[in-house]
Amino acid sequence: MKNIIRYDLYNGILKRSVWILLPIVIFAMIMFEIYATIKGIKNSGISMTLGEVIAYFWHGSVPAGSSLGATHQHIGWLLIQLGCICFTIEYPTRDLNIFGQQIIVRCGSRVKWWLSKCVWIAFSVMIYLFAGFFVFAVESAFLGLEMSLDIQQSSMMQILIFCNVGFGRYTGLKSFFILVIMPYLSMLALNLFCVIVSLICNQIFSMITGLFALTIIARYMSPLIVTNYCMLQRCSYFYSDGVDYSVGIAYLIGIIAVLMIIGAMIMLYIDIIEPKKNGDA
């Protein structure tokens, strides 16, 4: 098992290091969206933190039917999510069709191959977010923002992010939980699902499925929809009718475990001898 994981980390991360440009470009591009706004706020003498910058891009959209107003998908949030799916679905499918059959024969277990890919996906989502947060940190430092993850109660936050939504001040581990842990687990669950779809069907269908989940299903408020745990406007800390993040962390871990089991079961039955011909790299 260790050898398979080592193989995936080397071939799926180190040998694909050029892919790190994807999150860097995406996060830099969406940071440009509010660059002038942040600079203006900073010049006006209002303090702002790195955490508030990250919170802006995690605020997502107002759920359908909410009293907070009409639902408008936040493009920056959507680009981050779609970019991460692109970042993860290519390697497992290509590896299965090119080298995976030989590796499965050598290790004697399809399940081990899949579990190794799960470890790889977990690392890949982590690297994707780390690269993105690094871009945010560099640009925030350039603008002279406070380099902390604190989310402060201020008029700036009301204007920039949570219009008509009340919230308090979140610091330390709580802000890290809100801004890093929950989005990571939410994106990991979604990416595991999309990788499973790509192995069953193809990468194109997987991207379409991911886009559907992020645009149509994500419109609705439900503790069962994993993307709700990656939108602060759906969080009970900020919105009284939002999903409970303290319960959500257990739910997301459970969903991830279930997806790993489903993926292992699928690997036992899919045809790995005849590669798919539509949409695969």
Secondary structure, 3 states (H helix, E strand, C coil): CHHHHHHHHHHHHHCCHHHHHHHHHHHHHHHHHCHHHHHHHHHCCCCCEHHHHHHHHHCCCCCCCCCCCCCCCCHHHHHHHHHHHHHHHHHHHHHHHHHHHHHHHHHCCHHHHHHHHHHHHHHHHHHHHHHHHHHHHHHHHHCCCECCCCECCCHHHHHHCCCCCCCCCECHHHHHHHHHHHHHHHHHHHHHHHHHHHHHCCHHHHHHHHHHHHHCHHHCCCCCCHHHHHCHHHECCCCCCCECHHHHHHHHHHHHHHHHHHHHHHHHHCCCCCCCCCCCC
